[in-house]
Amino acid sequence: MEITKLTAIELSKKIKQKELSVEEAVIASLTAIKKREPYYHSYITVNEEDALAQARKIQTAIEAGNFADSPLAGVPIAIKDNICVKGMPTTCASKMLEDFIPPYNASVIERLKDAGAIILGKTNMDEFAMGSTTETSYFGVTKNPWNTECVPGGSSGGSAAAVAAEEAFVALGTDTGGSIRQPSAFCGVTGIKPTYGTVSRYGLVSYASSLDQIGPMARSVSDCATTLQIISGADDKDSTCVKTASYDYVSALRSDVRGLRIGIPRGYFTEGLDDEVKKSVLDAAAFFKEQGAIVEEFDLDAIEYATPAYYVIASAEASSNLSRYDGVKYGYRTADFDGLQELYKKTRSEGFGEEVKRRMMIGAFVLSSGHYDAYYNKALKVRALIKQSFDRAFERFDIILGPTTPVASRKLGQSLFNPVKMFLGDIYTVSVNLAGLPAISLPCGLSQDGIPSKNSDVIPSKNSDGIPSKNSDGMPIGLQLIGKPFGEKDIIRAAYTLEQSKTYLRPKLSD
């Protein structure tokens, strides 16, 4: 039995049944990390000593009868490096925070620890979550386990790659404009962006505060739903966190979509969408219809303005949030300066990467006198129109279905030389954040095979260095299901139904 191939829920059950120990599970994950990190670079920090100490502590607690009801007890989990873990570096993949060690845990970390999960380390990401490829990290590029010549997506690319490469059973990511869903699609895993306010943001290093949400990434819908149930809930430390009647997402794990009303926006299937992605997504829609769902096309208004509105709002909020990094309070400080103004300029010039500086400058511009009404205020009005458009759609439908990304993946280096193209790649995801809605991305096919049914491991070819690079059977394609506010159960039920109809495909990994 290969331990790392188990789902998180399967692993926890085997630990409680004494078929495996927590330490064995952690050692298996650490071994996989040591073997595969030279190829994929999913992690910035791996805390081996602490993870083993956690394992021994949790094992003792399980043997004493604790954690009997916790489905993640003893499960090794990876954390995106913009979520604070006490005593562990939290760098946001930036030189600016290279040496920052938080003195406290984020609320989601406290909840995972209370459930008996083991924190393996911190995953790579785009610097301060600004990017869609995990190529803007100060600590180097993460590569897609399906094809090392391709990006894993971003900004949570390290978390997606760690899960796909079996270096973690579950990972936490953050989603500001698609940063959980898009890398999940590129790496062939499942990721959930919850409704804004469902999961506490306390301890998350902010990018755009009105858009950011923490969510799970895993190799199954069940693992994602289970993790989301554990990290969700009201939090006095986060005033934007909403208390709802129920966080019981596990009850939605049933294969039944009869009577579910699913809408497909016509505007999602126009120019720019890859033919293979379109086919796989529409095949998934046909499957839902065969299973008894009501599937109809409709027009979703104002969505064409979502991308420019998103980048104006996100950049404005980023400009404000990142103003705290000035070389005075904490973080990087330039070694040589003459006066306060030069301290600010040189610290930010040296501490931030190009993409972060670009977005901060855009944000400062759209908030400046004379441009506020023309750009920022207008973007807020577009945001309201998009929210109203979704509200009208959900009067007719329970779920909105579409692609997660317009293409199956991108080659390394393509987007960095064309930031506008990178921005436009978020066309299907950013509107969800603007409206504060829940959404899930899950694999629905391969770029060359449509929706596979009973295929097993995909065998890659090798590049000139002997490193497995390209899968002969193509790259994974992601399906996005969007729900009503706090409608996570509907999208989880639909995703679980589709998942049960096919065998999960894994990349052939480098050891």
Rosetta blueprint (number, residue, H / E / L):
1 M L
2 E L
3 I H
4 T H
5 K H
6 L L
7 T L
8 A H
9 I H
10 E H
11 L H
12 S H
13 K H
14 K H
15 I H
16 K H
17 Q L
18 K L
19 E L
20 L L
21 S L
22 V H
23 E H
24 E H
25 A H
26 V H
27 I H
28 A H
29 S H
30 L H
31 T H
32 A H
33 I H
34 K H
35 K H
36 R H
37 E H
38 P H
39 Y H
40 Y H
41 H L
42 S L
43 Y E
44 I E
45 T E
46 V E
47 N L
48 E H
49 E H
50 D H
51 A H
52 L H
53 A H
54 Q H
55 A H
56 R H
57 K H
58 I H
59 Q H
60 T H
61 A H
62 I H
63 E H
64 A L
65 G L
66 N L
67 F L
68 A L
69 D L
70 S L
71 P L
72 L L
73 A L
74 G L
75 V L
76 P E
77 I E
78 A E
79 I E
80 K E
81 D L
82 N L
83 I E
84 C L
85 V E
86 K L
87 G L
88 M E
89 P L
90 T L
91 T L
92 C L
93 A L
94 S L
95 K H
96 M H
97 L H
98 E L
99 D L
100 F L
101 I L
102 P L
103 P L
104 Y L
105 N L
106 A L
107 S H
108 V H
109 I H
110 E H
111 R H
112 L H
113 K H
114 D H
115 A L
116 G L
117 A L
118 I E
119 I E
120 L E
121 G E
122 K E
123 T E
124 N L
125 M L
126 D L
127 E H
128 F H
129 A H
130 M L
131 G L
132 S L
133 T L
134 T L
135 E L
136 T L
137 S L
138 Y L
139 F L
140 G L
141 V L
142 T L
143 K L
144 N E
145 P L
146 W L
147 N E
148 T L
149 E L
150 C E
151 V L
152 P L
153 G L
154 G L
155 S L
156 S L
157 G H
158 G H
159 S H
160 A H
161 A H
162 A H
163 V H
164 A H
165 A L
166 E L
167 E L
168 A L
169 F L
170 V E
171 A E
172 L E
173 G E
174 T E
175 D E
176 T L
177 G L
178 G L
179 S L
180 I L
181 R H
182 Q H
183 P H
184 S H
185 A H
186 F H
187 C H
188 G L
189 V L
190 T E
191 G E
192 I E
193 K E
194 P L
195 T L
196 Y L
197 G L
198 T L
199 V E
200 S L
201 R L
202 Y L
203 G L
204 L E
205 V L
206 S L
207 Y L
208 A L
209 S L
210 S L
211 L L
212 D L
213 Q E
214 I E
215 G E
216 P E
217 M E
218 A E
219 R L
220 S L
221 V H
222 S H
223 D H
224 C H
225 A H
226 T H
227 T H
228 L H
229 Q H
230 I H
231 I H
232 S E
233 G L
234 A L
235 D L
236 D L
237 K L
238 D L
239 S L
240 T L
241 C L
242 V L
243 K L
244 T L
245 A L
246 S L
247 Y L
248 D L
249 Y L
250 V H
251 S H
252 A H
253 L L
254 R L
255 S L
256 D L
257 V L
258 R L
259 G L
260 L L
261 R E
262 I E
263 G E
264 I E
265 P E
266 R H
267 G H
268 Y H
269 F H
270 T L
271 E L
272 G L
273 L L
274 D L
275 D H
276 E H
277 V H
278 K H
279 K H
280 S H
281 V H
282 L H
283 D H
284 A H
285 A H
286 A H
287 F H
288 F H
289 K H
290 E H
291 Q L
292 G L
293 A L
294 I E
295 V E
296 E E
297 E E
298 F E
299 D L
300 L L
301 D L
302 A L
303 I H
304 E H
305 Y H
306 A H
307 T H
308 P H
309 A H
310 Y H
311 Y H
312 V H
313 I H
314 A H
315 S H
316 A H
317 E H
318 A H
319 S H
320 S H
321 N H
322 L H
323 S H
324 R H
325 Y L
326 D L
327 G L
328 V L
329 K L
330 Y L
331 G L
332 Y L
333 R L
334 T L
335 A L
336 D L
337 F L
338 D L
339 G L
340 L H
341 Q H
342 E H
343 L H
344 Y H
345 K H
346 K H
347 T H
348 R H
349 S H
350 E H
351 G H
352 F L
353 G L
354 E H
355 E H
356 V H
357 K H
358 R H
359 R H
360 M H
361 M H
362 I H
363 G H
364 A H
365 F H
366 V H
367 L L
368 S L
369 S L
370 G L
371 H L
372 Y H
373 D H
374 A H
375 Y H
376 Y H
377 N H
378 K H
379 A H
380 L H
381 K H
382 V H
383 R H
384 A H
385 L H
386 I H
387 K H
388 Q H
389 S H
390 F H
391 D H
392 R H
393 A H
394 F H
395 E H
396 R H
397 F L
398 D L
399 I E
400 I E
401 L E
402 G E
403 P E
404 T L
405 T L
406 P L
407 V L
408 A L
409 S L
410 R L
411 K E
412 L L
413 G L
414 Q L
415 S L
416 L L
417 F L
418 N L
419 P H
420 V H
421 K H
422 M H
423 F H
424 L H
425 G L
426 D L
427 I L
428 Y L
429 T L
430 V H
431 S H
432 V H
433 N H
434 L H
435 A H
436 G L
437 L L
438 P L
439 A E
440 I E
441 S E
442 L E
443 P E
444 C E
445 G E
446 L E
447 S L
448 Q L
449 D L
450 G E
451 I L
452 P L
453 S L
454 K L
455 N L
456 S L
457 D L
458 V E
459 I L
460 P E
461 S E
462 K E
463 N L
464 S L
465 D L
466 G L
467 I L
468 P E
469 S E
470 K E
471 N E
472 S L
473 D L
474 G L
475 M L
476 P E
477 I E
478 G E
479 L E
480 Q E
481 L E
482 I E
483 G E
484 K L
485 P L
486 F L
487 G L
488 E H
489 K H
490 D H
491 I H
492 I H
493 R H
494 A H
495 A H
496 Y H
497 T H
498 L H
499 E H
500 Q L
501 S L
502 K L
503 T L
504 Y L
505 L L
506 R L
507 P E
508 K L
509 L L
510 S L
511 D L
